[in-house]
Amino acid sequence: MKNEAVIRRSGATQVLALPYVAWMCIFIIVPLALVAYFAFTTSEGAWTLDNVSRVGEFSPILIRSVWLAAVSTVICLVVGYPLAYIISRATGSRQRTMVMLIMLPMWMNFLLRTYAWMTLLEKNGIINRLLGMAGLGPLQMINTPGAVVLGMVYNYLPFMLLPLYSIMTKIDNTTLEAAQDLGANWRQIFTGILLPLSAPGIKTGVTMVFVPAVSTFIISRMLGGGGQLLIGDLIDLQFLGNAYNPNLGSAISLVLMVIILLCMSIFNQFGSEEEMEGILL
Amino acid sequence: MEENAIISLKGIVVDYGGERVLKGIDLAIHDKEFVTFLGPSGCGKTTTLRIIGGFVDALEGDVFFDGKRINDVPPHKRPVNTVFQKYALFPHLNVYENIEFGLKIHKVPEPDRKSRIRDMLALVGLTGYETRHITQLSGGQQQRVAIARALVNHPRVLLLDEPLGALDLKLRKEMQIELKRIQQSMEITFVYVTHDQEEALTMSDRVVVMKDGNILQTGTPEDIYNEPVNAFVADFIGESNILDGIMRSDFVAEFAGVVFDCVDKGFGQNQRVDVVIRPEDIKVVPPSEGKLRGIVESITFKGVHYEMTVEGHGYKWLIHSTLAEEPGTEIGMNILPNDIHIMRRTEDEQ
């Protein structure tokens, strides 16, 4: 099958590829090179490693970013996986309605949604007022790591759900019935069939949640107050904030990129092993 | 309950989406028997199979296995295995791993697993395909893997849901013989679902003809073919001439305006009946010698025989004959008493 799909490289296809090559150069390669250039130079343009070595000063922020993003990703997976399964097993019209309900909040502006959470979680917010009526609280909810995780899960859950849902609709019910027929209980069907077959969806979902979550700055600023600074906020400060230092900002961006690549490659390694060992019940 | 029945169904009623798909099925399946559910699509044959497999819950009625009620036993605890219509192989596993799945679940030790899978691959003719991926197999090969995957667990009963439906004619014929051979050599009860009457007649010890959620007739292939209970069964089980007739008395029937001797009795005098005559049972004779006469309308060569349509006595007669007659010629037709099948009108029964 693969051999048949070989694309013949002729002059025509290369000409047709040119706009894309140009696009990639202008909008991907050049900006990346610029970031790298700024990261390794001073504001006067002289070569230096100071910026990169200074990133170490911010390691608590780096660790917090990765930690909060990882927690959010895991919560998204735990919430999204069963939900995606339930939706994928529903009948046609119900399936469409449920996907619609998931997508609906995404049509509203991202900032607005996060503001809404602020008013809910505030000291004098709706939740605390309701708790007060019951004689409880007030609880400190806003400006905590929990609020940041909540904001991330709320905003990024659809990005976990949709790839999982789309891969699960491809898993035929009879495949699961066949496993049951061969004596597998629900746990064995999950580990032996469902998990390995949905692994590509898990990988995509985790990537699509973890990457934006680790570099977000709006959620942490609005729901985390000043106390929950993340890498995204740090980079933002270097470019648009008081700490104006694009060279340092570029260096942090570069380090963040390396961290993301590392995290994803570790995860993918783990994922592919899982896939192979899936059958070991 | 019948003696030595491995599976029996008692008054099974199933509703699906507000529609009654099984209307009280009673059936006993004997040990080591090859039983086929035969019927048009939507007759409830697959639902009956899924009742036995445990994938469908009955609204009313009981399922017994070896005399024990198993209504509430989930599919993974039933001593039956299924070959699914579209095979339902595990796409992420290779041939060996697919067959191994059930054995692993049942914690069969590794060396035992190996030898059982090897034997099974030999049985279905796939030795050497162990590491092949499912996507690299043809339809027929996937079919064999599905059968091996089910049989390797040594089920007491194997359920097969139209397993040969997706195969071409030649392969289907081969697999029919193969399945029958496997069933006999392994001494397993096979419950087989098909809409192909020829397949049912070729392979089965017993055929269960179904329509609209009811069992119309149960019997050996010969019984079903030679003594269909009504015109529907007769027509479904093979091509037939179905005529309006009247029983003049016991052993005497009138149809197509002619009185014939027959072998049926027990009908009321002048009761209206369906008369079923198989195309191969009409003998073509010279016009002067025929009790019936007709003009040949068309003739088609079918290999072993010719198929003719003959116009006469207000009917179009379907005839299978080894003799060819030119369209337009007049012929005579005779029917032996034994070949005239008298049936109560289907509409009278309801």
Boltz contact constraints between the chains, C-beta under 6 A:
constraints:
  - contact:
      token1: [A, 174]
      token2: [B, 84]
      max_distance: 6.0
  - contact:
      token1: [A, 174]
      token2: [B, 88]
      max_distance: 6.0
  - contact:
      token1: [A, 175]
      token2: [B, 88]
      max_distance: 6.0
  - contact:
      token1: [A, 177]
      token2: [B, 55]
      max_distance: 6.0
  - contact:
      token1: [A, 178]
      token2: [B, 84]
      max_distance: 6.0
  - contact:
      token1: [A, 178]
      token2: [B, 88]
      max_distance: 6.0
  - contact:
      token1: [A, 180]
      token2: [B, 75]
      max_distance: 6.0
  - contact:
      token1: [A, 180]
      token2: [B, 76]
      max_distance: 6.0
  - contact:
      token1: [A, 181]
      token2: [B, 75]
      max_distance: 6.0
  - contact:
      token1: [A, 181]
      token2: [B, 81]
      max_distance: 6.0
  - contact:
      token1: [A, 181]
      token2: [B, 82]
      max_distance: 6.0
  - contact:
      token1: [A, 182]
      token2: [B, 101]
      max_distance: 6.0
  - contact:
      token1: [A, 182]
      token2: [B, 102]
      max_distance: 6.0
  - contact:
      token1: [A, 183]
      token2: [B, 76]
      max_distance: 6.0
  - contact:
      token1: [A, 183]
      token2: [B, 102]
      max_distance: 6.0
  - contact:
      token1: [A, 183]
      token2: [B, 105]
      max_distance: 6.0
  - contact:
      token1: [A, 183]
      token2: [B, 106]
      max_distance: 6.0
  - contact:
      token1: [A, 184]
      token2: [B, 76]
      max_distance: 6.0
  - contact:
      token1: [A, 184]
      token2: [B, 105]
      max_distance: 6.0
  - contact:
      token1: [A, 185]
      token2: [B, 76]
      max_distance: 6.0
  - contact:
      token1: [A, 196]
      token2: [B, 92]
      max_distance: 6.0
  - contact:
      token1: [A, 197]
      token2: [B, 92]
      max_distance: 6.0
